[in-house]
Amino acid sequence: MEEMRPERHLLYSLEKSNRKYDKWTEEEMKAAFKASRAFDILGTFDSSGLVDRRFVDRFYAIPAKEIWDICKPYVESERETRGPQHLWEFQQFANRVKYVRGNHPAITGEKSWPHYPRRKHFHF
């Protein structure tokens, strides 16, 4: 996951530019491929219980959801030729971890992580 950090940062900058998917460069498409594939694999490990959920939530849950939101048009385009199963684990993973950001102690002001940060919590 760490070796694809440059691709993630390229995708974050792409999001900030608000450029539509049909205007992505070849380099951006390659970054989307590499990041999507890596999160698809991590999502498979996560759903299979092969990695510690607490580790994944602290290090990769937030980037997974952010990268999913950026790469969704890429994934949808790929599915047109490869089928609905393509990068399915990535999509499911992003959905499982979508509330982790809102439960992060830096955001909630809590002193430690909640027992289950993937659950939707309401902080008042």
C-alpha positions as CSV (number, residue, x, y, z in Angstrom):
1,M,0.0,0.0,0.0
2,E,2.8,2.4,0.8
3,E,4.5,2.1,-2.5
4,M,1.4,3.5,-4.2
5,R,1.4,6.7,-2.2
6,P,2.5,8.8,-5.2
7,E,-0.5,7.5,-7.2
8,R,-2.8,8.3,-4.3
9,H,-1.4,11.9,-4.2
10,L,-1.9,12.3,-7.9
11,L,-5.5,11.2,-7.5
12,Y,-6.0,13.6,-4.7
13,S,-4.7,16.5,-6.8
14,L,-7.0,15.3,-9.6
15,E,-10.0,15.6,-7.3
16,K,-9.0,19.1,-6.4
17,S,-8.9,20.1,-10.0
18,N,-12.5,18.9,-10.6
19,R,-11.5,17.6,-14.0
20,K,-14.0,15.2,-15.4
21,Y,-13.1,11.5,-15.9
22,D,-13.1,11.8,-19.7
23,K,-10.3,14.4,-19.4
24,W,-8.0,12.3,-17.3
25,T,-4.5,11.8,-18.6
26,E,-2.8,8.4,-19.2
27,E,-0.8,8.9,-16.1
28,E,-4.0,9.6,-14.1
29,M,-5.6,6.5,-15.5
30,K,-2.6,4.4,-14.5
31,A,-2.7,5.8,-11.0
32,A,-6.4,4.9,-10.8
33,F,-5.7,1.4,-12.0
34,K,-2.9,0.9,-9.5
35,A,-4.7,2.4,-6.5
36,S,-8.0,0.7,-7.3
37,R,-6.3,-2.7,-7.6
38,A,-4.4,-2.2,-4.3
39,F,-7.6,-1.3,-2.4
40,D,-9.4,-4.2,-4.1
41,I,-6.8,-6.6,-2.7
42,L,-6.8,-4.9,0.7
43,G,-10.6,-5.1,0.7
44,T,-10.5,-8.8,0.0
45,F,-8.0,-9.3,2.9
46,D,-10.2,-7.2,5.1
47,S,-13.5,-9.0,4.3
48,S,-11.7,-12.4,4.7
49,G,-10.3,-11.4,8.1
50,L,-6.7,-11.8,6.9
51,V,-5.7,-8.4,8.2
52,D,-6.4,-6.8,11.6
53,R,-9.4,-4.5,11.2
54,R,-8.0,-2.1,13.8
55,F,-4.8,-1.6,11.7
56,V,-6.7,-1.2,8.5
57,D,-9.1,1.4,10.0
58,R,-6.3,3.5,11.4
59,F,-4.1,3.5,8.3
60,Y,-6.1,2.8,5.2
61,A,-9.9,3.3,5.8
62,I,-9.9,7.0,5.2
63,P,-7.7,6.8,2.0
64,A,-9.8,3.9,0.8
65,K,-13.0,5.9,0.9
66,E,-11.4,9.0,-0.5
67,I,-9.8,7.1,-3.4
68,W,-13.1,5.2,-4.1
69,D,-14.9,8.5,-4.4
70,I,-12.3,9.7,-6.9
71,C,-11.9,6.5,-8.8
72,K,-15.6,5.6,-9.0
73,P,-16.0,6.8,-12.7
74,Y,-12.9,4.8,-13.6
75,V,-14.3,1.7,-12.0
76,E,-17.7,2.1,-13.7
77,S,-16.0,2.5,-17.0
78,E,-13.9,-0.6,-16.5
79,R,-17.0,-2.6,-15.5
80,E,-18.6,-1.8,-18.9
81,T,-16.1,-4.2,-20.5
82,R,-14.9,-6.4,-17.6
83,G,-18.3,-7.0,-15.8
84,P,-19.9,-6.0,-12.5
85,Q,-17.5,-8.1,-10.4
86,H,-14.5,-6.0,-11.5
87,L,-13.0,-4.1,-8.4
88,W,-16.1,-5.2,-6.4
89,E,-14.1,-5.7,-3.3
90,F,-12.8,-2.2,-3.5
91,Q,-16.3,-0.8,-3.6
92,Q,-17.4,-3.0,-0.7
93,F,-14.4,-2.1,1.3
94,A,-15.0,1.7,0.8
95,N,-18.6,1.2,1.9
96,R,-17.6,-0.7,5.0
97,V,-15.2,2.0,6.1
98,K,-17.1,5.1,5.1
99,Y,-17.7,6.2,8.7
100,V,-14.2,5.8,10.0
101,R,-13.3,9.4,9.2
102,G,-16.1,10.8,11.3
103,N,-15.2,8.5,14.2
104,H,-11.5,9.4,14.2
105,P,-10.3,10.6,17.6
106,A,-8.8,13.7,16.0
107,I,-12.2,14.7,14.7
108,T,-14.4,13.6,17.7
109,G,-12.0,14.9,20.4
110,E,-12.0,11.5,22.1
111,K,-8.8,10.2,23.7
112,S,-8.8,6.9,21.9
113,W,-10.4,5.1,19.0
114,P,-14.0,3.8,19.4
115,H,-14.4,0.1,19.7
116,Y,-16.0,-0.1,16.3
117,P,-15.1,3.0,14.1
118,R,-16.9,1.6,11.1
119,R,-20.3,2.1,12.7
120,K,-22.1,5.3,12.2
121,H,-22.0,7.3,15.4
122,F,-23.6,10.5,16.2
123,H,-21.4,13.0,18.1
124,F,-23.1,15.9,19.7
